[in-house]
Amino acid sequence: MHDFGVSHRHTIIIDLPLELDLSNITHGKPVVEYNPQGQTRLGVFPRHVPELIRWFTTDPCVVMHTVNCWDDITPGGTWVNMLLCRMNSVAPFYHMGNIAAPEALKQPDPQCRLYYYEFPPSHEGTASIYQQWALSAIPFEFPCVPQHLEMDPTRFVYGCSMRKGNFAATHISAFKIDCLVKV
């Protein structure tokens, strides 16, 4: 896990179908292993009470950076919200190590986009469902929220983008970040 989310009342951890194990070198195996048939899990729990974790699953992806998390307190309970940068390709992890990504892991349309997740209040007997939406139609990575708005709802978030290419497809040394964006 490279990053996680924190609101005033909750922590959200991210379990990816990705493993980085340097000891694999001694066994002749790749250092990076990714399971494209696996799933990504988001674990939501009250701050400082990890034993109350609730797991939510989504399609396999890679998350390098979270943007912001906040709580919406309603009469029915507390909804947890999260913004993150979601990649549908694992290729950048291979590129960071100057390794070509295996053909089987290459996506036909790799992308890194800003996503919104909404997790329902925890009530015994309710189904573990959540909402997710892609919020950007352009590449979005290296996010930022004004410090005074961290862990609170914010109207805008800021990040980096590029006119050509994509964070999820381009070799890391070929990144040309040429746009700062406000979403």
C-alpha positions in Angstrom: 0.0 0.0 0.0 1.5 3.3 -1.1 -1.1 5.7 0.3 -4.3 5.6 2.3 -7.1 8.0 3.2 -8.0 9.7 6.5 -11.1 11.7 7.4 -11.9 13.2 10.8 -13.6 9.9 11.9 -12.4 7.2 9.5 -9.4 5.6 7.9 -9.5 3.9 4.5 -6.8 1.5 3.5 -6.2 0.1 0.0 -5.4 -3.5 -0.7 -4.2 -3.9 -4.3 -3.6 -7.2 -6.3 0.0 -6.1 -6.5 3.0 -7.4 -4.6 6.5 -5.9 -4.5 8.9 -8.5 -3.0 12.6 -8.0 -3.4 13.3 -11.5 -2.0 11.8 -12.9 -5.3 15.1 -12.1 -6.9 16.8 -15.0 -5.0 14.1 -17.4 -6.4 14.4 -16.2 -10.0 10.9 -14.6 -9.9 9.9 -11.1 -10.9 10.2 -8.5 -8.1 6.8 -7.1 -9.0 3.8 -9.4 -9.3 0.3 -8.3 -10.3 -2.8 -10.4 -10.5 -5.1 -8.9 -13.2 -7.8 -11.3 -12.3 -7.6 -10.2 -8.6 -9.6 -7.5 -7.0 -8.8 -4.2 -5.3 -10.3 -3.9 -1.8 -10.9 -0.7 0.1 -11.1 -1.1 3.9 -13.0 1.5 5.9 -12.9 1.6 9.7 -13.4 4.1 12.5 -10.1 5.9 13.3 -8.1 3.9 15.8 -10.5 0.9 15.7 -9.2 -1.3 12.9 -11.0 -4.4 14.2 -14.3 -2.8 12.9 -13.0 -2.8 9.3 -15.5 -3.2 6.4 -14.1 -4.3 3.1 -15.5 -3.1 -0.3 -14.3 -4.6 -3.6 -13.8 -3.1 -7.0 -12.2 -4.1 -10.3 -8.4 -4.6 -10.2 -6.5 -1.3 -10.3 -3.5 0.5 -9.0 -3.8 3.5 -6.6 -0.7 5.5 -6.1 -2.2 8.6 -4.5 -5.3 9.5 -2.5 -6.6 13.1 -2.8 -9.0 13.7 0.1 -11.4 12.0 2.5 -14.3 13.4 4.5 -17.3 12.3 6.5 -21.0 13.3 5.8 -22.9 13.0 9.0 -26.6 12.3 8.3 -29.5 11.2 10.6 -29.0 7.7 9.1 -25.3 7.5 10.0 -22.0 8.7 8.7 -21.1 8.3 5.0 -17.4 8.2 4.2 -16.2 9.9 1.0 -12.9 9.5 -0.8 -11.2 11.0 -3.9 -8.2 9.1 -5.4 -6.2 8.7 -8.5 -7.0 5.3 -10.0 -4.9 3.5 -12.7 -6.3 0.6 -14.6 -2.8 -0.5 -15.6 0.1 -1.7 -13.6 2.7 -0.8 -16.3 4.1 2.2 -14.4 5.3 -0.1 -11.6 7.3 -2.1 -14.0 8.6 1.1 -15.7 9.7 2.6 -12.4 12.2 -0.4 -12.1 13.2 0.1 -15.8 11.4 -3.3 -16.6 9.1 -3.8 -19.6 5.6 -4.7 -18.4 4.5 -8.2 -19.5 2.3 -8.3 -22.5 -0.5 -10.1 -20.5 -0.7 -7.1 -18.2 -1.0 -4.4 -20.8 -4.4 -2.7 -21.0 -5.8 -1.7 -24.4 -6.8 1.7 -23.0 -4.6 2.4 -20.0 -5.7 5.4 -17.9 -5.2 7.2 -14.7 -8.2 9.2 -13.6 -9.7 11.0 -10.6 -12.3 8.8 -8.9 -14.9 9.4 -6.2 -16.0 6.7 -3.8 -18.8 6.9 -1.3 -19.1 4.3 1.5 -22.4 3.9 3.4 -22.8 4.0 7.2 -22.1 0.8 9.0 -25.3 -0.9 10.2 -25.6 -4.5 11.1 -27.3 -6.4 8.3 -26.8 -3.9 5.5 -25.2 -4.9 2.3 -21.6 -3.7 1.7 -22.3 -1.5 -1.3 -20.7 1.8 -2.3 -20.8 4.2 -5.2 -17.9 5.0 -7.5 -17.6 7.5 -10.3 -14.8 8.6 -12.6 -14.6 12.4 -12.2 -12.1 13.3 -14.8 -11.9 12.5 -18.5 -8.3 13.5 -18.7 -5.2 11.9 -17.0 -5.0 13.1 -13.4 -2.2 12.3 -10.9 -0.1 13.9 -8.2 -3.1 15.5 -6.5 -3.3 18.4 -4.0 -6.0 19.9 -1.8 -5.5 23.2 0.0 -4.2 22.3 3.5 -7.1 24.1 5.3 -9.6 21.8 3.4 -8.0 18.5 4.1 -10.4 15.9 5.6 -13.3 18.2 4.6 -15.5 18.5 1.5 -13.9 20.8 -1.0 -15.2 22.3 -4.2 -12.0 21.9 -6.2 -8.9 19.6 -6.2 -5.7 20.2 -8.1 -3.4 17.8 -9.9 -1.1 17.2 -12.8 -2.0 16.1 -16.3 -0.6 16.0 -19.8 -1.7 16.9 -23.3 -0.4 13.7 -24.8 0.0 10.3 -23.2 -1.2 9.0 -19.8 0.4 8.3 -16.5 -0.8 4.7 -16.8 0.7 4.1 -20.2 3.8 6.2 -20.6 7.2 5.0 -19.6 8.0 6.9 -16.4 11.0 8.6 -18.0 8.8 9.8 -20.8 6.3 11.6 -18.6 5.8 15.1 -19.8 3.6 16.8 -17.3 2.5 20.0 -19.1 -0.8 20.8 -17.5 -1.9 21.8 -14.0 -5.6 21.1 -13.6 -8.4 22.1 -11.3 -11.3 19.7 -11.1 
